[in-house]
Amino acid sequence: MSGTAAARTGAVGVVGVGVVGVVVLCVSVAVAVTFGPADIRVADAWSVVASRLGGKPSELSPIRDGIIWNLRLPRTLLAAVCGAGLAVCGAVMQSLLRNPLADPFVLGVSSGASTGAVAVVVLGAGGGVVSVTGGAFLGALCSFALVLLLSHTLGGSTDRVVLAGVAAMQLFSALTSFVVMTAADAETTRGILFWLLGSLSGAGWTDVGVCAAVLAGALLVCGGHARTLDAFAFGEDAAATLGVSVARTRLVLLSVTALLTAVLVSAAGAIGFVGLVLPHAVRALAGPGHARLLPLTALAGAVFLVWADTLARTVLDPQEVPVGVVTSIIGVPAFVLVLYRTRSNRSTR
């Protein structure tokens, strides 16, 4: 088989996997909506969505209609968007920094966003003009600026960027804990700590729209740099030899992932391990090419977080478990398995 024919066969295979992934995601969302105290079927969910899109009016009672449209559906869709966004951020950072442990938290962006959101909620920063999302975004920008400053001062290599990110993460985590412990009452502290562990309980259609719009923009930018990310796999010097503007590309992609992480954290809190584990799993199945890695990683992250959130809100019903706890419980053994398989593959070469 010629190289061109092999490439076409591979492209068809990737498209097929992508189609299957979209179908699995749609089915997952439809089924996840049915989980909960109220007895709701998949057909009920489809009828509500169809009626809202201009189809035949739903025959469900107003209460069931409201449960599906105002509570469960936006929460499930936000879980899908957050899972996709965090997974894509992880894939981009791991390739850009050439570090298998990189994820949306490695640059301290998530910690900075948490600090900004907590400052708005607890301290009233912004005087009521700045929303929680705005505070999270400003906090993420401050953290990102600190990382850039430290990494530039220390030399600007990828290792220095990671070390600067770890320092920023610890600093902003400490600031968040200090604000919560000194300025919040017991009830507020409990709510904030629950949110910091990851929670989709307050999801609304506005959150879904904002996060989905930012995710779409980030996917377009990152997808447009797919070949550039492939070049980074050979190192910065090799990428520069191939005509890649290393400093500019790194700044653009890190800024995009920082913005996306800030928006997702402001809507759902800090959810770990999605951006760390899933890119490795998809890379093992689909290969390192970013033209196929990024969309497939987004689909895998969306499906994963939909079911993780479903488990979080039903396993101890009526009590809810923070979704970040569920992703960590699942993510740790999964990451160990990925590392073991990677080690095994290298040893057989």
Buried (B, 14 or more C-beta within 10 A) or exposed (E): EEEEEEEEEBEEEBEEBBEEBBEBBEEBBBBBBBBBEEEBEEEBBBBBBEBBEEEEEBEBEEEBBEBBBEBBBBBBBBBBBBBBBBBBBBBBBBBBBBBBEBBBBBBBBBBBBBBBBBBBBBEEBBEEEBEBBBBBBBBBBBBBEBBBEBBEEEEBEBBBBBBBBBBBBEBBBEBBBEBBEEBBEEEBBEBBBBBBBBBBBBBEEEBBBBBBEBBEEBBEBBBEBBEBBBBBEEEBEEBEEEEBEBEEBBEBBBBBBBBBBBBBBBBBBBBBBBBBBBBBBBBEEBEEBBEBBBBBBBBBBBBBBBBBBBBBBBEEEEEBBBBBBBBBBBBBEBBEEBEEEBEEEEEEE
